[in-house]
């Protein structure tokens, strides 16, 4: 139900904003940008969802529950935080892996910790973008300031879930 409500709200906001565009040239440009985004994103989502389904079937559920399940406790969260940065690829990959792990029996807190760690410390993003755009000092500062965040998010998720 929450997904339906969010979808309706986003759709209403998009229609309202589209109606506020000043002229037809802007509307045509918005159509083109939306179409280009659809062409870029749709195949990636399809492959990620199929890959997550296949990956979930290949994961040995008993081992996933043992290493990343709720009974693993803090070690599951620490492992998830350690695996996040070394996951290659973008959001379609990391979220698919988290979904597959959840399906195989991983604790939701571990999945939240994994996705948070990936989003903050992805080695792919750090080496490809941050170091080249922000430099070594700013990147290191950002990483050091962000270090406690996955632990705090995991603790909050443990309280809420």
C-alpha positions as CSV (number, residue, x, y, z in Angstrom):
1,X,0.0,0.0,0.0
2,X,2.9,2.4,0.8
3,X,4.3,1.9,-2.7
4,X,0.9,2.7,-4.2
5,X,0.6,5.9,-2.2
6,X,4.1,7.0,-3.1
7,X,3.6,6.3,-6.7
8,X,0.4,8.3,-6.8
9,X,2.0,11.2,-5.0
10,X,5.0,11.2,-7.4
11,X,2.7,11.0,-10.4
12,X,0.5,13.9,-9.2
13,X,3.6,16.0,-8.5
14,X,5.1,15.2,-11.9
15,X,1.8,16.1,-13.7
16,X,1.6,19.3,-11.7
17,X,5.2,20.3,-12.6
18,X,4.7,19.4,-16.2
19,X,1.6,21.7,-16.4
20,X,3.7,24.5,-14.9
21,X,6.3,24.3,-17.7
22,X,6.3,27.7,-19.6
23,X,5.9,26.4,-23.2
24,X,5.7,23.5,-25.6
25,X,9.4,23.4,-26.3
26,X,10.1,22.7,-22.6
27,X,7.4,20.0,-22.6
28,X,8.9,18.3,-25.7
29,X,12.3,18.4,-24.0
30,X,10.8,16.8,-20.9
31,X,9.3,14.0,-23.0
32,X,12.6,13.4,-24.6
33,X,14.5,13.4,-21.3
34,X,12.0,11.0,-19.8
35,X,12.2,8.7,-22.8
36,X,16.0,8.7,-22.7
37,X,15.9,7.9,-19.0
38,X,13.5,5.1,-19.6
39,X,15.7,3.6,-22.4
40,X,18.8,3.8,-20.1
41,X,17.2,2.5,-16.9
42,X,14.7,-0.2,-18.0
43,X,17.2,-2.8,-19.3
44,X,19.3,-2.3,-16.2
45,X,16.4,-2.9,-13.9
46,X,15.3,-5.9,-15.8
47,X,18.8,-7.5,-15.7
48,X,19.2,-6.6,-12.0
49,X,15.9,-8.1,-11.1
50,X,16.5,-11.3,-13.1
51,X,20.0,-11.4,-11.7
52,X,18.8,-11.0,-8.1
53,X,16.3,-13.8,-8.6
54,X,19.0,-16.2,-10.1
55,X,21.5,-15.1,-7.4
56,X,19.0,-15.8,-4.6
57,X,18.4,-19.3,-5.9
58,X,22.1,-20.0,-6.1
59,X,22.9,-18.7,-2.6
60,X,23.0,-21.5,0.0
61,X,20.3,-20.4,2.4
62,X,21.7,-22.3,5.4
63,X,25.1,-20.6,5.0
64,X,23.6,-17.2,4.5
65,X,21.4,-17.6,7.6
66,X,24.5,-18.7,9.5
67,X,26.7,-15.8,8.4
68,X,24.3,-13.0,7.8
69,X,21.1,-14.1,9.6
70,X,19.7,-12.7,12.8
71,X,21.3,-15.4,14.9
72,X,24.8,-14.2,13.7
73,X,24.2,-11.0,15.6
74,X,26.8,-8.2,15.5
75,X,29.2,-10.3,13.3
76,X,26.6,-10.3,10.5
77,X,26.4,-6.5,10.6
78,X,30.2,-6.2,10.6
79,X,30.5,-8.6,7.7
80,X,27.8,-6.7,5.8
81,X,29.5,-3.4,6.4
82,X,32.8,-4.9,5.2
83,X,31.3,-6.3,2.0
84,X,29.6,-3.1,1.0
85,X,32.6,-1.2,-0.2
86,X,34.1,-4.0,-2.3
87,X,30.9,-4.7,-4.2
88,X,31.5,-3.6,-7.8
89,X,28.8,-1.8,-9.9
90,X,26.0,0.6,-9.2
91,X,22.8,0.6,-7.3
92,X,21.2,-2.0,-9.5
93,X,23.9,-4.5,-8.4
94,X,24.1,-3.7,-4.7
95,X,20.3,-3.6,-4.1
96,X,19.9,-6.8,-6.1
97,X,22.5,-8.5,-3.9
98,X,20.8,-7.2,-0.8
99,X,17.4,-8.5,-2.0
100,X,18.9,-11.9,-2.8
101,X,20.5,-12.1,0.6
102,X,17.2,-11.2,2.3
103,X,15.5,-13.9,0.3
104,X,18.1,-16.4,1.3
105,X,17.7,-15.6,5.0
106,X,19.9,-12.6,5.8
107,X,18.7,-10.4,8.6
108,X,17.1,-7.1,7.5
109,X,19.6,-5.2,9.7
110,X,22.5,-6.8,7.8
111,X,21.0,-5.8,4.5
112,X,20.5,-2.3,5.6
113,X,24.1,-2.1,6.9
114,X,25.3,-3.5,3.6
115,X,23.5,-1.1,1.4
116,X,24.4,1.9,3.6
117,X,28.1,0.8,3.6
118,X,28.0,0.4,-0.2
119,X,26.4,3.7,-0.7
120,X,29.0,5.5,1.4
121,X,32.2,3.7,0.7
122,X,31.9,2.0,-2.7
123,X,35.5,1.6,-3.9
124,X,34.3,2.0,-7.5
125,X,32.8,5.4,-6.8
126,X,35.7,6.5,-4.7
127,X,38.4,5.7,-7.2
128,X,36.4,6.6,-10.3
129,X,34.8,9.8,-9.1
130,X,35.7,11.2,-5.7
131,X,39.5,11.1,-5.9
132,X,39.5,12.6,-9.4
133,X,37.0,15.3,-8.7
134,X,37.5,16.1,-5.0
135,X,41.1,15.2,-4.5
136,X,42.7,13.0,-1.8
137,X,42.3,15.3,1.2
138,X,38.5,16.0,0.7
139,X,37.9,12.3,-0.1
140,X,39.7,11.1,3.0
141,X,37.9,13.7,5.1
142,X,34.5,12.6,3.8
143,X,35.4,8.9,4.4
144,X,36.6,9.6,8.0
145,X,33.5,11.6,8.8
146,X,31.2,8.9,7.3
147,X,32.8,5.9,9.1
148,X,30.4,5.7,12.0
149,X,27.3,6.1,9.8
150,X,26.8,2.4,8.8
151,X,27.1,1.4,12.4
152,X,24.6,4.0,13.5
153,X,22.1,3.1,10.7
154,X,22.4,-0.6,11.6
155,X,21.8,0.2,15.3
156,X,18.7,2.3,14.4
157,X,17.5,-0.4,12.0
158,X,17.9,-3.0,14.9
159,X,15.7,-0.8,17.1
160,X,13.1,-0.3,14.4
161,X,12.9,-3.7,12.9
